């Protein structure tokens, strides 16, 4: 049998060096578990009574889990049921106990309230800081240096409507240093300082992440999905990670890199959830209950990221959560509501909206427009496939070559390239959120953007919100060329940016790619409708002088299509986009684009970007959407296999303390089956390695007469021993008498379903009560990978 699963000595060293294969948590290969490799906590221990009795004893860390191991959902559920039963029975004894039971019942809502308040506040602070630091790369406000460009000119009395972005209080760096605002010298100086600020911000971000919190890098959503499925990654949701991720997220977004803050905000919200879980023993001592809170926190994170509370709840349900009971749905809704309300109170954008790119359209869409909408969906699916394959190939190269050893250099190089190429193009120079906001906007009479440089009819007299289609002016054609270059730039640079050792979200860059493509298509359709309104496709719905086509709507549909192609979201994506526009009328175009995008992307591969990164990092994630259709049996997958050493087991009443300690020392397995005897191999139960170690250590310290030659027994009554023998040690309380078992002829399709739906760590394989072997979660995942012609050794953790 192979060893190496129980401990991860490389973890501390790798964290100290800050060198990971991709931004996710990566370590050197941890070899497979065989035999008894996977048993972390037991499913139900001895039943409710024994479990609670055992946990009430003064054993430190009993019932907890090792780092990089999976929790046992059945055991956690059983523990919570026992705790609730105990509180309910005590509540009838006195008024004080009744009050305590009520406080326990309300603790979940209190945690949700705290999560919503903190995550909303942090999101508001991040938005304000990003706004200021992004503008700091170009200039400074002389009246108050902490004002962004827009805030600076708001407060000015000398701002004119035509030049609303220009005011004497705001000066670019060249003007401040040399006194000249125009000319080649000023342009070069502004260019140089823009690059310098970008490099400074990115260097600070990667340095802080590497030194203080290696887990603060990346989007965080792949790891959140894995944690919510039951995996333990200690420190990933810790206080230091929360602090560093918040600070470095501001720095990374402000540096101008092609990344967003929306994905990392989910990680930040989950860190808030984990922080408040530690205040209540109900959640801090039960990993299953903790994950219910984290599911709700993920909803709050999306709520403040997009200003979409309902979309946040659906995102948590559809995309990240593994176990989502109805109670969690209600609490997720409450947390998302409080978070959105808190962010709205802060009003970071000054427009009384939760996001920068909130828009409202006033023109209906027409059936003929479904064709370009579906074509945008096809583009989104193709872009999603291209991005996932290219990004995973680059991350794998980073992981397996010398590139991964120089994370700071990589970030500096990508930032330098991004800044040098982005500055000359006004659509890539500005922040990606501002770009999306401009692309989404409808061209009203008050817009001064190049995209709204249409040739107006002097005789036009219509309401502001119903401006007819007009011929494009030179500004629009100039903007189209710049947008085409921006599209190519964003497509390429995002592939290399996502996965670096800084906080980096993917929602905004993906939406930007789709919004650029959509706006280009929208303008093309608009001009076709204007110049060829007598064509049969336009004749029925686009009369001359009518406002037929809204290019901003095409940008929004394109953004939804590209985001769906990368993440494979559908329902939550449409609801998020609907909440952004505030109009039910555009649900059908968004649905058409999202579904088309998913169909096209799924034709090339079922995994979205987050599932692909989970696979890349070897996390033990059993996706509920994966189908297993192969006709293999449990006996084909169980360990030990032919030519393997026999299964490591304990006997019920003949093993000594020394035998147990030797077995623990010589193996790294996480648990051991207990049998009647080695000859009969009749299964009695299963004991967890961690509980076994703690119990023996505690007995040696507190129980007289326990020595190496003492017999360990798991039966109710002590075995008959000679009087000269030392005192035996009874460990029945830590024995799980009801481990989950299957027969050797159980189809693997059924076994996979059992692991997926019950959240098992392992199940034992028997025939007529006789122990044959064990199947771990890692064995299941490796078998599934093998059946799909993938590398089974890529599954590194159990």
ABEGO torsion letter per residue (X at the ends): XBBGAABBAAAAAAAAAGBBABABBBBBBBBBBBEAAABBBBAAEAEAAAAAAAAABBBBGBGBBBBGBBBBAAAAAAAAAAAAAAAAAAAAABAAAAAAAAAAAAAAAAAAAAAAAAAAAAAAAAAAAAAAAAAAAABBBAABAABBAAAAAAABAABBAABAABBAABBBAAAAAAGBABEAAAAAAAAAAAAAAAAAAAAAAAAAAAAABAAABEAGAAAAAAAAAGBBBBGAABAAAAAAAAAAAAAAAAAGBBBBAAAAAAAAAAAAAAAAAAABAAAAABAAAAAAAAAAAAAAAAAAAAGBAAAAAAAAAAAABABBBAAAAAAAAAAAAAAAAAAAAAGAAGAGBABAABBBBABBBBAAAAAAAAAAAAAAAAAAAAAAAAAAAAAAAAAABAAAABAAAAAAAAAAAAAAAAAABAAAABBAAAAAAAAABBBBAABABAAABBBBBAABBBBAABBBBBBBBAAAAAAAAAAAAAAAAAAAAAAAABGBABBBBAAAAAAAAAAAAAAAAAAAAAAAAAAAAABAAAAAABBBGBBABBAAAAAAAAAAAAAAAAAGBBAAAAAAAAAAAGBAAAAAAAAAAAAAAAAAAAAAEABBAAAAAAAAAGBBBBBAABBBABBBBAAAABOBBBGBBBBBBBBAAABBAAAAAAAAAABABABBBBBABAAAGBBABBBBAAAAAAAAAAAAAABBGBBAABBBBABABBBBBBAABBBBBBAAAABBABBBBBBAABBAAAAAAAAAAAGBABBBBBBGGBBABBBBAAAAAAAAAAAAGBBAAABABX
